[in-house]
């Protein structure tokens, strides 16, 4: 995992590579000011950090499937004596680990 500083360095480089960036002000297109470029770098760095730290939550939620599907797995496990639901949850967690 990258440190916050490493992610900020990546963000800074990405914004620099994307120049020129533009804003619409009073229906006119103009290039970002120095302050806007600085804020864009901070925003992108924070976004990268948030994704790294908390992106696993959304990935897990998508991979778990619906509550209805999970309840169906649990019911079938009870009836059939299987562990499909438990195995599914364990795989989702291992595929999308929580950052240390």
LOMAR-197817 format. One line per field, with one value per atom (N, C-alpha, C, CB): residue number from 1; residue in three letters; x, y, z. Coordinates in steps of 0.05 Angstrom, whole numbers, plus 5000, padded with zeros to 4 digits. Each point is the difference from the previous one (the first is absolute). Glycine has a CB too. Example, Ala and Ser with C-alpha at 12.3 -4.5 7.8 and 13.67 -1.06 7.14 Angstrom:
num (1, 1, 1, 1, 2, 2, 2, 2)
residuo (Ala, Ala, Ala, Ala, Ser, Ser, Ser, Ser)
u (5264, 4982, 5018, 4962, 5031, 5016, 4985, 5024)
v (4886, 5024, 5024, 4977, 5044, 5024, 5022, 4987)
w (5156, 5000, 5000, 5025, 4961, 5001, 5014, 4957)
This chain:
num (1, 1, 1, 1, 2, 2, 2, 2, 3, 3, 3, 3, 4, 4, 4, 4, 5, 5, 5, 5, 6, 6, 6, 6, 7, 7, 7, 7, 8, 8, 8, 8, 9, 9, 9, 9, 10, 10, 10, 10, 11, 11, 11, 11, 12, 12, 12, 12, 13, 13, 13, 13, 14, 14, 14, 14, 15, 15, 15, 15, 16, 16, 16, 16, 17, 17, 17, 17, 18, 18, 18, 18, 19, 19, 19, 19, 20, 20, 20, 20, 21, 21, 21, 21, 22, 22, 22, 22, 23, 23, 23, 23, 24, 24, 24, 24, 25, 25, 25, 25, 26, 26, 26, 26, 27, 27, 27, 27, 28, 28, 28, 28, 29, 29, 29, 29, 30, 30, 30, 30, 31, 31, 31, 31, 32, 32, 32, 32, 33, 33, 33, 33, 34, 34, 34, 34, 35, 35, 35, 35, 36, 36, 36, 36, 37, 37, 37, 37, 38, 38, 38, 38, 39, 39, 39, 39, 40, 40, 40, 40, 41, 41, 41, 41, 42, 42, 42, 42, 43, 43, 43, 43, 44, 44, 44, 44, 45, 45, 45, 45, 46, 46, 46, 46, 47, 47, 47, 47, 48, 48, 48, 48, 49, 49, 49, 49, 50, 50, 50, 50, 51, 51, 51, 51, 52, 52, 52, 52, 53, 53, 53, 53, 54, 54, 54, 54, 55, 55, 55, 55, 56, 56, 56, 56, 57, 57, 57, 57, 58, 58, 58, 58, 59, 59, 59, 59, 60, 60, 60, 60, 61, 61, 61, 61, 62, 62, 62, 62, 63, 63, 63, 63, 64, 64, 64, 64, 65, 65, 65, 65, 66, 66, 66, 66, 67, 67, 67, 67, 68, 68, 68, 68, 69, 69, 69, 69, 70, 70, 70, 70, 71, 71, 71, 71, 72, 72, 72, 72, 73, 73, 73, 73, 74, 74, 74, 74, 75, 75, 75, 75, 76, 76, 76, 76, 77, 77, 77, 77, 78, 78, 78, 78, 79, 79, 79, 79, 80, 80, 80, 80, 81, 81, 81, 81, 82, 82, 82, 82, 83, 83, 83, 83, 84, 84, 84, 84, 85, 85, 85, 85, 86, 86, 86, 86, 87, 87, 87, 87, 88, 88, 88, 88, 89, 89, 89, 89, 90, 90, 90, 90, 91, 91, 91, 91, 92, 92, 92, 92, 93, 93, 93, 93, 94, 94, 94, 94, 95, 95, 95, 95, 96, 96, 96, 96, 97, 97, 97, 97, 98, 98, 98, 98, 99, 99, 99, 99, 100, 100, 100, 100)
residuo (Unk, Unk, Unk, Unk, Unk, Unk, Unk, Unk, Unk, Unk, Unk, Unk, Unk, Unk, Unk, Unk, Unk, Unk, Unk, Unk, Unk, Unk, Unk, Unk, Unk, Unk, Unk, Unk, Unk, Unk, Unk, Unk, Unk, Unk, Unk, Unk, Unk, Unk, Unk, Unk, Unk, Unk, Unk, Unk, Unk, Unk, Unk, Unk, Unk, Unk, Unk, Unk, Unk, Unk, Unk, Unk, Unk, Unk, Unk, Unk, Unk, Unk, Unk, Unk, Unk, Unk, Unk, Unk, Unk, Unk, Unk, Unk, Unk, Unk, Unk, Unk, Unk, Unk, Unk, Unk, Unk, Unk, Unk, Unk, Unk, Unk, Unk, Unk, Unk, Unk, Unk, Unk, Unk, Unk, Unk, Unk, Unk, Unk, Unk, Unk, Unk, Unk, Unk, Unk, Unk, Unk, Unk, Unk, Unk, Unk, Unk, Unk, Unk, Unk, Unk, Unk, Unk, Unk, Unk, Unk, Unk, Unk, Unk, Unk, Unk, Unk, Unk, Unk, Unk, Unk, Unk, Unk, Unk, Unk, Unk, Unk, Unk, Unk, Unk, Unk, Unk, Unk, Unk, Unk, Unk, Unk, Unk, Unk, Unk, Unk, Unk, Unk, Unk, Unk, Unk, Unk, Unk, Unk, Unk, Unk, Unk, Unk, Unk, Unk, Unk, Unk, Unk, Unk, Unk, Unk, Unk, Unk, Unk, Unk, Unk, Unk, Unk, Unk, Unk, Unk, Unk, Unk, Unk, Unk, Unk, Unk, Unk, Unk, Unk, Unk, Unk, Unk, Unk, Unk, Unk, Unk, Unk, Unk, Unk, Unk, Unk, Unk, Unk, Unk, Unk, Unk, Unk, Unk, Unk, Unk, Unk, Unk, Unk, Unk, Unk, Unk, Unk, Unk, Unk, Unk, Unk, Unk, Unk, Unk, Unk, Unk, Unk, Unk, Unk, Unk, Unk, Unk, Unk, Unk, Unk, Unk, Unk, Unk, Unk, Unk, Unk, Unk, Unk, Unk, Unk, Unk, Unk, Unk, Unk, Unk, Unk, Unk, Unk, Unk, Unk, Unk, Unk, Unk, Unk, Unk, Unk, Unk, Unk, Unk, Unk, Unk, Unk, Unk, Unk, Unk, Unk, Unk, Unk, Unk, Unk, Unk, Unk, Unk, Unk, Unk, Unk, Unk, Unk, Unk, Unk, Unk, Unk, Unk, Unk, Unk, Unk, Unk, Unk, Unk, Unk, Unk, Unk, Unk, Unk, Unk, Unk, Unk, Unk, Unk, Unk, Unk, Unk, Unk, Unk, Unk, Unk, Unk, Unk, Unk, Unk, Unk, Unk, Unk, Unk, Unk, Unk, Unk, Unk, Unk, Unk, Unk, Unk, Unk, Unk, Unk, Unk, Unk, Unk, Unk, Unk, Unk, Unk, Unk, Unk, Unk, Unk, Unk, Unk, Unk, Unk, Unk, Unk, Unk, Unk, Unk, Unk, Unk, Unk, Unk, Unk, Unk, Unk, Unk, Unk, Unk, Unk, Unk, Unk, Unk, Unk, Unk, Unk, Unk, Unk, Unk, Unk, Unk, Unk, Unk, Unk, Unk, Unk, Unk, Unk, Unk, Unk, Unk, Unk, Unk, Unk, Unk, Unk, Unk, Unk, Unk, Unk, Unk, Unk, Unk, Unk, Unk, Unk, Unk, Unk, Unk)
u (5017, 4983, 5017, 4964, 5027, 5015, 4994, 4999, 5020, 4996, 4983, 5044, 4946, 4985, 5018, 4970, 5055, 5019, 5006, 5020, 4982, 5005, 4976, 5029, 4947, 4976, 4998, 4977, 5031, 4999, 5020, 4986, 5037, 5020, 4989, 5037, 4949, 4988, 4979, 5008, 4976, 4979, 5012, 4970, 5051, 5013, 5010, 5014, 4998, 5011, 4977, 5039, 4939, 4977, 4988, 4990, 5008, 4989, 5019, 4976, 5050, 5020, 4999, 5030, 4967, 4998, 4975, 5027, 4952, 4974, 4997, 4981, 5039, 4998, 4999, 5025, 4961, 4984, 4972, 5025, 4965, 4973, 4984, 5015, 4959, 4984, 4976, 5014, 4977, 4976, 4981, 5025, 4949, 4980, 4992, 4982, 5023, 4994, 4984, 5041, 4934, 4983, 4997, 5014, 4982, 4996, 5024, 4952, 5071, 5025, 5020, 4993, 5020, 5020, 5027, 4975, 5037, 5027, 5017, 4981, 5045, 5018, 4999, 5030, 4975, 5001, 5020, 4987, 5007, 5020, 5020, 4966, 5055, 5019, 4987, 5037, 4945, 4986, 4982, 5001, 4986, 4983, 5016, 4967, 5056, 5018, 5008, 5017, 4990, 5009, 4977, 5032, 4944, 4976, 4994, 4982, 5021, 4995, 5019, 4984, 5041, 5020, 4992, 5036, 4956, 4992, 4976, 5018, 4962, 4976, 5005, 4975, 5042, 5007, 5015, 5000, 5019, 5015, 4981, 5040, 4941, 4981, 4983, 5000, 4992, 4983, 5015, 4976, 5049, 5016, 5003, 5025, 4979, 5002, 4974, 5034, 4944, 4974, 4994, 4984, 5022, 4996, 5017, 4989, 5036, 5018, 4990, 5039, 4953, 4993, 4972, 5029, 4952, 4973, 4987, 4997, 5017, 4990, 4991, 5029, 4983, 4993, 4971, 5047, 4942, 4972, 4981, 5013, 4989, 4982, 5005, 5000, 5025, 5006, 4987, 5043, 4958, 4988, 4970, 5037, 4951, 4971, 4990, 5001, 5013, 4992, 5003, 5014, 5008, 5007, 4982, 5047, 4944, 4983, 4974, 5019, 4971, 4974, 4977, 5020, 4956, 4977, 4995, 4980, 5006, 4993, 4983, 5001, 4981, 4983, 5017, 4964, 5056, 5017, 5015, 5005, 5004, 5015, 4982, 5030, 4945, 4981, 4994, 4980, 5018, 4995, 5023, 4973, 5052, 5024, 4999, 5027, 4966, 4999, 4979, 5015, 4961, 4979, 5009, 4966, 5046, 5009, 5022, 4988, 5029, 5021, 4988, 5031, 4948, 4986, 4987, 4992, 4995, 4986, 5020, 4961, 5060, 5018, 5025, 4984, 5019, 5024, 5025, 4977, 5022, 5023, 5009, 4985, 5037, 5011, 5004, 5023, 4959, 5003, 5001, 4976, 5005, 4999, 5025, 4950, 5059, 5024, 5024, 4980, 5022, 5023, 4999, 5000, 4976, 4997, 5009, 4961, 5030, 5007, 5031, 4954, 5057, 5029, 5016, 4992, 4998, 5013, 4998, 4990, 4987, 4997, 5019, 4951, 5051, 5018, 5029, 4967, 5041, 5028, 5006, 4999, 4982, 5004, 5001, 4977, 5011, 4998, 5009, 4962, 5064, 5009, 4998, 5030, 4965, 5000, 5029, 4956, 5051, 5028, 5009, 4993, 5032, 5011, 5004, 5022)
v (4976, 5024, 5025, 4975, 5044, 5025, 5018, 4997, 5020, 5019, 5023, 4987, 5030, 5023, 5019, 4997, 5005, 5017, 4989, 5013, 4960, 4988, 5005, 4965, 5032, 5004, 5030, 4962, 5056, 5028, 5006, 5011, 4976, 5004, 4990, 4995, 4983, 4990, 5019, 4953, 5058, 5019, 5025, 4982, 5028, 5024, 4995, 5013, 4964, 4994, 4997, 4976, 5012, 4997, 5027, 4956, 5062, 5027, 5014, 5002, 4997, 5013, 4989, 5007, 4967, 4987, 5007, 4963, 5044, 5006, 5029, 4964, 5053, 5028, 5004, 5012, 5007, 5020, 4989, 5037, 4971, 4994, 5026, 4961, 5036, 5024, 5000, 5001, 5023, 5005, 5017, 4996, 5001, 5018, 5021, 4963, 5062, 5022, 5021, 4992, 5013, 5019, 4993, 5036, 4938, 4990, 5002, 5011, 4994, 5002, 4979, 5049, 4938, 4980, 5013, 4965, 5029, 5011, 4978, 5047, 4957, 4980, 5004, 5000, 4978, 5001, 5021, 4952, 5060, 5018, 4982, 5039, 4973, 4985, 4988, 5030, 4985, 4991, 4976, 5046, 4955, 4978, 4975, 5033, 4971, 4976, 4988, 5020, 4997, 4990, 4985, 5039, 4972, 4987, 4974, 5044, 4955, 4975, 4978, 5027, 4981, 4980, 4989, 5024, 4994, 4991, 4982, 5043, 4965, 4985, 4972, 5042, 4956, 4974, 4983, 5021, 4991, 4985, 4989, 5029, 4987, 4991, 4978, 5045, 4957, 4980, 4973, 5036, 4965, 4976, 4987, 5019, 4997, 4989, 4987, 5036, 4978, 4990, 4973, 5047, 4952, 4975, 4978, 5027, 4979, 4979, 4990, 5020, 4999, 4993, 4988, 5036, 4973, 4992, 4988, 5035, 4963, 4989, 4971, 5031, 4954, 4972, 4998, 4990, 5030, 4998, 4998, 5027, 4991, 5000, 4974, 5050, 4942, 4976, 4975, 5020, 4979, 4978, 5001, 4999, 5024, 5003, 4990, 5039, 4968, 4991, 4969, 5045, 4945, 4972, 4981, 5014, 4997, 4983, 4991, 5024, 4993, 4994, 5010, 4960, 5036, 5010, 4984, 5016, 4997, 4986, 4975, 5044, 4959, 4978, 4976, 5033, 4973, 4978, 4987, 5024, 4993, 4989, 4983, 5039, 4970, 4984, 4974, 5042, 4959, 4975, 4981, 5026, 4985, 4982, 4988, 5029, 4987, 4990, 4978, 5045, 4959, 4980, 4974, 5037, 4965, 4976, 4986, 5021, 4995, 4988, 4984, 5038, 4973, 4985, 4975, 5043, 4958, 4977, 4979, 5030, 4979, 4982, 4992, 5019, 4995, 4995, 5009, 4961, 5061, 5011, 5026, 4979, 5032, 5025, 5021, 4974, 5026, 5018, 5030, 4966, 5041, 5028, 5008, 4997, 4987, 5005, 5002, 4976, 5006, 5000, 5026, 4949, 5058, 5024, 5025, 4979, 5024, 5023, 5000, 5000, 4978, 4998, 5008, 4964, 5028, 5007, 5030, 4954, 5058, 5029, 5015, 4993, 4998, 5014, 4996, 4993, 4984, 4996, 5014, 4956, 5046, 5014, 5031, 4962, 5048, 5028, 5006, 5005, 4991, 5002, 5029, 4962, 5039, 5025, 5008, 4989, 5037, 5009, 4997, 5032, 4962, 4997, 5027, 4958)
w (5000, 5000, 5000, 5024, 4962, 4998, 5024, 4950, 5057, 5021, 4988, 5024, 4994, 4991, 4983, 5041, 4968, 4985, 4972, 5044, 4954, 4974, 4981, 5022, 4989, 4984, 4992, 5024, 4994, 4993, 4978, 5047, 4954, 4978, 4974, 5033, 4967, 4976, 4989, 5016, 5003, 4992, 4988, 5036, 4976, 4990, 4971, 5047, 4949, 4973, 4980, 5021, 4987, 4982, 4992, 5021, 4998, 4994, 4981, 5045, 4961, 4983, 4971, 5040, 4958, 4973, 4985, 5018, 4997, 4988, 4991, 5028, 4979, 4994, 4970, 5042, 4948, 5014, 5008, 4976, 5047, 5008, 4999, 5030, 4966, 4996, 5019, 4952, 5054, 5015, 4984, 5044, 4962, 4988, 5020, 4970, 5024, 5018, 4984, 5028, 4981, 4986, 4971, 5032, 4963, 4973, 4982, 5005, 5007, 4985, 5010, 4992, 4989, 5006, 5004, 4973, 5050, 5006, 5013, 5004, 4994, 5013, 5030, 4959, 5055, 5030, 5009, 5002, 5020, 5013, 5015, 5004, 5006, 5016, 5025, 4984, 5028, 5024, 4993, 5019, 4957, 4992, 4994, 4982, 5005, 4996, 5027, 4956, 5063, 5026, 5014, 5004, 4994, 5012, 4986, 5014, 4959, 4985, 5009, 4961, 5044, 5010, 5027, 4974, 5044, 5027, 4998, 5020, 4964, 4997, 4989, 4993, 4986, 4989, 5019, 4955, 5060, 5020, 5021, 4992, 5018, 5020, 4989, 5021, 4954, 4987, 4998, 4974, 5018, 4999, 5027, 4961, 5060, 5027, 5009, 5010, 4985, 5008, 4986, 5008, 4966, 4985, 5011, 4959, 5047, 5011, 5027, 4975, 5042, 5027, 5003, 5015, 4968, 5003, 4975, 5034, 4945, 4975, 5003, 4975, 5044, 5004, 5008, 5012, 5002, 5010, 4977, 5041, 4939, 4977, 4984, 4999, 4998, 4985, 5013, 4984, 5043, 5014, 4997, 5032, 4971, 4998, 4973, 5031, 4948, 4973, 4997, 4982, 5029, 4997, 5017, 4989, 5034, 5017, 4986, 5040, 4943, 4988, 5018, 4976, 5014, 5015, 5026, 4957, 5061, 5025, 4993, 5026, 4954, 4992, 4991, 4988, 4996, 4990, 5023, 4956, 5063, 5023, 5017, 4999, 5006, 5015, 4986, 5019, 4955, 4984, 5004, 4967, 5032, 5004, 5028, 4969, 5051, 5028, 5002, 5017, 4971, 5002, 4987, 4999, 4977, 4986, 5015, 4957, 5057, 5016, 5023, 4989, 5024, 5021, 4991, 5023, 4954, 4989, 4990, 4987, 4998, 4987, 5017, 4958, 5065, 5016, 4988, 5018, 4966, 4987, 5013, 4957, 5033, 5011, 4977, 5037, 4944, 4977, 5009, 4971, 5046, 5009, 5015, 5003, 5016, 5016, 4982, 5040, 4941, 4981, 4982, 5000, 4992, 4984, 5015, 4976, 5049, 5016, 5005, 5022, 4984, 5004, 4975, 5034, 4943, 4975, 4994, 4982, 5023, 4996, 5018, 4988, 5037, 5019, 4992, 5036, 4955, 4992, 4974, 5023, 4958, 4975, 5003, 4977, 5045, 5005, 5029, 4966, 5040, 5028, 5011, 4991, 5035, 5014, 5004, 5024, 4970, 5003, 5029, 4962, 5042, 5027, 5013, 4986)
